[in-house]
Amino acid sequence: MNENNAEQVEGNLLTITENGFGRRSPIQEYGKAHLGGRGIRTIVTNDRNGKICFMGQVFDEDEIMIATKNGMVLRVPVKDIRIQGRNTSGVKLINIDEEDKIVSVAIIKELEELQE
């Protein structure tokens, strides 16, 4: 498919790390990867925010549910997560203890959207 005729992908890419940090980036910021390419950085990972544990396409009307290893659960509206560039380490989404980690993230769609 010719890049000029490619469909415009909408929404944001949500990236969340195991220590509770995350951020949204417009999907348009991510170009196509080419064979033999080195990849595209999506979030800065370090000891503070940990490894990436979730990535997914989200929209402003969505919510996410975050669950930790120690049983903490938090529901967050996607529109409350700041949009940032790709080369950042994100913002704190959930306060967890040092020994706790995020183990699951689910995207919750609006009920009207699911019924269509």
Order of alpha helices (4+ residues) and beta strands (2+ residues): beta-beta-beta-beta-beta-beta-beta-alpha
